[in-house]
Every structure is written in C-alpha cells, then in structure tokens.
Amino acid sequence: MKNKHLRSSARGTLFMLAFMLGVSVFAQNVPEMIYYKFDVAGTTVANQASSPVGLNPATVNGLTIGGTGQFGMGLLGNGGVSSTNYVNTGWNTNFGTSPWTISFYLNGLDNSTTLYYLWGDNTANSFRCFLGGAAGAGNVIIRGGGLPDLIISAAAPGPTVIHFVFDGTTIKGYKNGVLGPSASATAVNIVGTAPLKVGGYSTSTGMNAGSIMDEFRIYNRALTADEISQTWNQSLPLGGGATLVTVEIGTGTNTSFRVPWNHYYQYSRTQTIYQQAEINTLGQIQKIYYHVANWPASYTYTQLKIWMGTTTLPSWTATTQWIDNATLTLVYDGPITITSPGWLEIPLQTPFTYNNTE
C-alpha cells in the first residue's frame, strides 16, 4: 500500500489536537487560456479553458475535426497552406515576458525533412512551432519570440505529447511527460498583432496530410514536472478551472499534545503517514486543517515548518524511523496563530501536487 506523509516542526506551548485532518485539494486545473479538445465535428471548436482568451468557439478554417485523437477525435491535417487551413484562435498572441506552457498531442507525423507548421504567429517575432525542415527529419522545434531553438527529437510518427514550458528564464521541452532539452531564455518577448494560428503558420504549409492534433493547451504559467507527468496522458475536466475538494481524515475521538507537533517542548518534530485511500484525490493540496480540541488563550507559534512528500511505507515500523526531509517539499515556513478551539486552517505557501498513487 502506498501513502503520503507530512512532517512539521515547531516551538510553543501545550494544547490538545483531536485526531482529525482536513485537506483542501484542488482537482487538476484545466488550462487557463486555451484548451481545444477537438471532440465535436464541425467548423468551430470550443475553448474549454478556465479563463478563455480569443474566440469562443474558435473558427476552424479548411481543416477537419475527426479521426482518432488522444481522447475522442482530433484536428486533421491536410497539407494545405496556412492562409486558408488553420484554427483561428482570435487571440492576438500576448505572452510578453511572462511564464507560459503550451502542450499538444500529435500523431501520423511525416518522418522526413519536409517542413510542416503546427502553430504560430508571424507577427509575434515569428513565434512558431514546426515539424521537419531545420528541426531535422521527424523532429519538432519551437522558434522565434526571442527564444533559442529547442528541438524535440523523434516526435514522428507519434503518438507524441509535447510540452514547451517557459518559466521566465528557461525554456524546457517534454516528450510524453518526460523532461528533454532545455536552454536559457532571457531575451523572450512574445507579443503579436494578429491571432495565433493552430494547425498552421502565416501562409506556409500547415500540418501534413494524415496527421492529427489533439488536446491543444495553453497555460498562463509554467507547469511543474509533476503536473506534466500527471496530466500529459489525461483528459482534463471541462471548463471552469479547479474544483475544490475537502478531505477529512480521522474521527476526532482521540486527542494529543504530541501531534502534529509536540507542544510540551520548545523544539520538536513529528511525521505522520496518511494513506492514499484516505485522500483519494488527484491535484494540488492548497491548505491543511487540524482540529483544536481545547485552547486557553490566543497564542502565536513563531517558527513552524511543514514538509510534504510521498512514501511507499504503509506505516511506521520503529520509533526511530524517520524520512529525510531532503526528499520532501517545504510547503510552509512561518508563524501560526491559534485563538480558540475548532478547525485551524493553514494555507500552504507552496501548494503540494499530490499524484493520488502514493
């Protein structure tokens, strides 16, 4: 059985906590800007992002929605020119210097040096993505916008899911959820005066005949490696963004001053394992709560740290057992004030992405 554990350290005084933990988990976010699923045939495609930009629905010009994509149907390439064969997002490209992530599924790609464009905006400092050509046979490249060239090798014939992630200083490429090439990118400024095209670029040749694109996603932030590994092969929830799920663990029938930190001593540390079956939610843990059974007066703990991580341990097997905090993520570091009995809310400074498997 696989589990999750939490570690905390603090200094303070004595109080009693009931054995109840509340966890606020945001179910996996859909992209904030653009999310085309290409699941309904026709001349338009819905933008199912949480805060959609551009046209909604976007216009599908010349190309066809059909075939078999990553999930359901997809956008079919025809090898035509991009002046008449493309998806018009209706969004004038405007990333500026801010972080972003663009991801998409491809299959049926031509495995030669013939040049085919996948998406881009020639007015945004020639920001574009293409197959073949300067990228090499069967490879996909992102270029322009002040970015250094970044090549995803052996993308053809597919199926392949590609992520390009810009975090403000570095551009990274992922293939099927696995980190690949990266490069320093400090001169990026991506702003255009015309809509970003999907399935083509400017007036050049678009997606090759027989190819298919699906799950086209644009985020207004740099996805983490964990988020990519968890979502690259998953159809995300429909629009509306994140769904807040509150998970309550325990019954509150037992109390202790020793957990989640020992309040008898000035300094203490504890670790607790919570089982996957108790959480059973994929997403980001944004807050945790502990239930205070009794409390005499308002008190502030000035030095409290909380780490989170995953482990395959089903439970502790020795009182000396300890998981090295170097393998964990520091999610909170600061003061906490408790004023009265009841639920104590601790908003995490660094949300923890939980994979719902460990």
C-alpha positions in Angstrom: 0.0 0.0 0.0 1.3 3.4 -0.9 0.9 6.5 1.3 1.5 10.2 1.9 3.3 11.7 4.8 3.6 15.1 6.4 6.4 16.5 8.6 6.3 19.5 10.9 8.5 21.2 13.4 7.6 24.0 15.9 8.2 25.7 19.2 5.4 26.6 21.6 3.3 25.6 24.5 0.8 22.9 25.3 -2.6 22.4 23.6 -4.7 19.4 22.6 -5.5 18.4 19.0 -8.2 15.9 18.0 -7.1 13.3 15.5 -8.7 14.9 12.6 -7.0 16.3 9.5 -8.7 18.4 6.8 -7.1 18.7 3.4 -8.2 21.2 0.7 -7.3 19.7 -2.7 -7.9 21.5 -6.0 -8.7 18.8 -8.6 -6.3 19.2 -11.6 -6.7 22.6 -13.3 -7.7 22.9 -16.9 -5.5 25.4 -18.8 -6.2 29.0 -18.1 -6.0 30.4 -21.6 -6.8 27.9 -24.4 -8.0 24.3 -24.3 -9.1 22.7 -27.5 -10.3 19.1 -27.2 -11.5 18.8 -30.9 -14.2 16.3 -29.9 -17.1 17.7 -31.9 -17.1 17.7 -35.7 -17.8 21.0 -37.4 -16.3 24.4 -38.3 -15.8 25.6 -34.8 -14.1 24.3 -31.6 -15.0 25.2 -28.1 -12.3 26.8 -25.9 -12.7 24.9 -22.6 -10.1 26.8 -20.6 -10.9 28.3 -17.2 -10.4 31.9 -18.4 -10.6 31.5 -22.2 -8.9 34.0 -24.5 -9.8 34.9 -28.1 -12.8 33.5 -29.9 -15.0 31.0 -28.2 -15.7 28.9 -30.1 -12.7 29.4 -32.3 -13.1 29.1 -36.1 -11.8 26.0 -37.9 -10.9 27.1 -41.4 -10.2 24.5 -44.1 -9.2 21.7 -41.7 -11.5 18.9 -40.4 -12.2 17.6 -36.9 -12.5 13.8 -36.9 -10.4 10.7 -36.8 -9.0 9.3 -33.6 -7.0 11.7 -31.4 -5.6 11.2 -27.9 -9.1 11.3 -26.4 -12.0 11.2 -28.9 -11.4 13.0 -32.2 -8.8 15.5 -33.2 -7.8 18.1 -35.7 -6.8 16.5 -39.0 -4.0 18.0 -41.2 -4.4 18.2 -45.0 -1.0 19.6 -46.1 -2.6 22.8 -47.3 -1.4 26.4 -47.0 -2.0 28.1 -43.6 -3.7 31.1 -45.2 -6.8 29.0 -45.6 -6.2 25.9 -43.4 -5.9 26.7 -39.7 -7.8 27.3 -36.4 -8.3 31.0 -35.8 -7.9 31.4 -32.0 -9.0 35.0 -32.3 -6.3 35.8 -29.7 -3.5 38.2 -30.6 -0.5 36.5 -29.1 0.4 38.3 -25.9 2.7 36.4 -23.5 5.2 39.2 -23.2 8.0 38.1 -20.9 5.7 36.1 -18.6 5.8 32.3 -18.0 3.6 30.0 -20.0 3.1 26.4 -21.1 2.0 25.1 -24.5 1.2 21.4 -24.9 -0.4 19.3 -27.7 -0.8 15.7 -28.9 0.4 14.7 -32.3 0.1 11.5 -34.4 0.6 10.5 -38.0 3.5 12.9 -38.4 5.6 12.9 -41.6 9.1 11.4 -40.8 11.1 13.4 -43.3 12.8 16.8 -43.6 9.7 18.3 -45.4 8.6 21.4 -43.5 5.2 21.5 -41.9 4.0 24.1 -39.4 2.0 23.2 -36.4 1.1 26.5 -34.9 2.4 30.1 -34.6 2.1 33.8 -35.1 4.4 35.5 -37.6 3.6 39.0 -36.1 4.9 37.9 -32.7 8.6 38.0 -33.6 8.0 34.9 -35.7 6.9 32.7 -32.8 6.2 29.3 -34.2 6.5 25.5 -34.0 7.1 23.2 -36.9 8.0 19.7 -38.0 10.9 18.8 -40.2 12.9 21.5 -42.0 15.6 23.0 -39.8 14.4 20.7 -37.0 15.5 17.6 -38.9 13.6 14.6 -40.1 10.7 13.7 -37.7 11.7 16.4 -35.1 9.6 19.2 -33.8 11.1 22.6 -32.9 9.9 25.8 -31.2 11.5 29.0 -32.6 11.1 32.8 -32.5 9.8 35.2 -30.0 13.3 35.7 -28.6 13.6 32.1 -27.7 16.5 29.9 -28.5 15.7 27.0 -30.8 14.5 23.9 -28.8 14.1 20.6 -30.6 12.1 17.6 -29.5 13.7 14.7 -31.3 11.9 11.7 -32.8 8.4 13.2 -32.5 7.3 11.4 -35.7 5.4 9.4 -36.4 3.8 9.5 -33.0 1.7 9.3 -30.9 3.6 12.1 -29.1 2.6 14.6 -26.5 4.8 17.7 -26.4 5.1 20.4 -23.7 7.0 23.6 -24.1 7.5 25.3 -20.8 8.8 28.9 -20.3 9.4 29.8 -16.6 10.8 33.4 -17.2 14.4 32.4 -17.7 14.5 28.9 -19.2 12.6 27.1 -22.0 12.1 23.4 -21.4 10.8 20.6 -23.6 8.9 17.5 -22.5 8.1 14.4 -24.6 5.3 12.1 -23.3 5.7 13.6 -19.8 9.5 13.2 -19.6 11.8 16.2 -19.5 14.0 16.6 -22.5 16.1 19.5 -23.7 16.2 22.9 -22.0 18.0 26.2 -22.6 18.5 29.6 -21.1 16.0 32.1 -22.5 16.5 35.6 -21.1 15.5 37.7 -24.2 12.0 36.5 -24.6 9.2 38.9 -25.6 6.3 37.4 -27.4 3.7 39.9 -28.4 1.8 39.9 -31.7 -0.8 42.0 -33.6 -2.6 39.1 -35.2 -4.3 35.9 -33.9 -2.3 32.9 -33.1 -2.9 30.1 -35.6 -3.3 26.4 -34.6 -2.6 23.8 -37.3 -0.6 26.3 -39.4 1.5 29.4 -39.5 1.4 32.6 -41.6 0.8 31.4 -45.3 3.2 28.4 -45.0 2.3 24.7 -45.3 0.4 23.5 -42.3 0.0 20.1 -40.7 0.9 17.2 -43.1 -1.9 15.2 -44.6 -2.7 12.2 -42.4 -1.6 13.9 -39.2 -3.8 14.7 -36.3 -3.5 17.1 -33.4 -5.4 16.9 -30.1 -5.5 18.3 -26.6 -4.1 21.7 -27.5 -3.5 23.5 -24.3 -2.1 27.0 -23.3 -1.5 27.8 -19.6 -0.5 31.3 -18.3 2.1 29.7 -16.0 5.0 27.3 -16.1 3.7 23.8 -15.3 5.8 21.8 -12.9 7.4 18.5 -13.9 4.9 16.7 -11.5 1.9 18.4 -13.2 3.2 17.4 -16.6 3.8 13.8 -15.6 0.3 13.5 -14.1 -1.6 15.2 -17.0 0.2 14.5 -20.3 -1.9 11.4 -20.9 -5.1 12.6 -19.2 -8.1 14.4 -20.5 -8.7 17.2 -18.1 -12.0 18.3 -16.6 -14.2 20.6 -18.7 -14.0 24.4 -18.3 -14.5 26.1 -15.0 -11.0 25.6 -13.7 -10.2 23.9 -10.4 -12.7 22.0 -8.3 -12.2 22.4 -4.6 -12.4 19.1 -2.7 -12.2 18.9 1.1 -11.0 15.6 2.6 -11.4 14.9 6.3 -9.3 12.2 7.9 -10.0 10.9 11.4 -12.9 11.0 13.8 -11.7 13.4 16.5 -12.3 10.9 19.3 -8.7 10.9 20.5 -6.6 13.9 21.4 -2.9 14.5 22.0 -0.4 17.3 22.5 2.3 15.4 20.7 1.0 15.7 17.1 1.2 17.3 14.6 3.9 18.9 16.7 4.8 18.3 20.3 3.9 21.4 22.3 5.5 20.3 25.6 9.0 21.0 24.2 10.4 24.2 22.8 11.5 22.3 19.7 10.0 19.2 18.3 9.5 17.3 15.1 6.9 14.7 14.0 6.0 12.8 10.9 2.6 11.4 10.0 1.6 9.0 7.2 -1.8 9.5 5.5 -2.8 6.7 3.2 -3.8 7.2 -0.4 -7.2 5.7 0.2 -7.8 8.4 2.8 -7.1 11.2 0.4 -8.0 9.6 -3.0 -7.9 12.9 -4.9 -5.5 14.0 -7.7 -4.5 17.6 -7.6 -2.8 20.3 -5.6 -3.1 20.4 -1.8 -3.6 24.1 -1.0 -4.5 24.0 2.6 -4.4 21.7 5.6 -6.5 21.9 8.8 -6.1 20.5 12.3 -8.9 20.4 14.8 -8.1 22.0 18.1 -9.9 20.2 21.0 -9.3 22.9 23.6 -7.4 26.1 23.9 -7.0 28.5 26.8 -5.9 31.8 25.1 -4.6 33.2 21.8 -1.0 32.1 21.1 1.3 32.5 18.1 3.9 29.9 17.1 6.6 32.0 15.6 8.7 29.2 14.0 6.8 26.4 12.3 7.7 24.4 9.2 5.7 21.9 7.3 7.1 19.4 4.7 5.1 17.1 2.4 6.1 14.2 0.3 5.2 10.6 -0.7 6.4 7.3 0.6 5.8 3.6 0.0 5.8 2.9 3.7 2.4 1.6 4.9 3.1 2.7 8.5 5.9 3.3 10.9 7.7 0.2 12.0 10.0 1.7 14.6 10.0 4.7 16.9 13.4 5.8 15.5 12.2 5.7 11.9 12.4 9.0 10.0 12.2 10.1 6.4 14.9 12.5 5.4 13.4 16.0 4.8 15.8 16.4 1.9 13.4 14.2 0.0 10.4 16.3 0.9 9.0 19.6 -0.2 8.8 22.6 2.2 5.3 23.8 1.9 5.0 26.2 4.9 7.6 28.2 6.9 6.3 30.9 9.2 4.1 31.8 12.2 0.8 30.3 13.1 -1.7 31.8 15.5 -4.4 29.7 17.3 -7.1 31.7 19.0 -9.7 29.2 20.1 -10.9 25.6 19.7 -12.1 24.4 16.4 -10.6 24.0 13.0 -7.1 25.5 12.5 -6.6 26.5 8.8 -3.0 26.5 7.5 -2.8 27.9 3.9 0.3 26.4 2.3 2.8 28.8 0.9 3.8 26.2 -1.7 0.9 24.0 -2.8 1.8 20.3 -3.0 1.0 18.4 -6.1 -0.4 15.1 -5.0 -0.4 12.2 -7.5 -3.0 10.1 -5.8 -1.0 6.9 -6.1 1.4 7.1 -3.1 
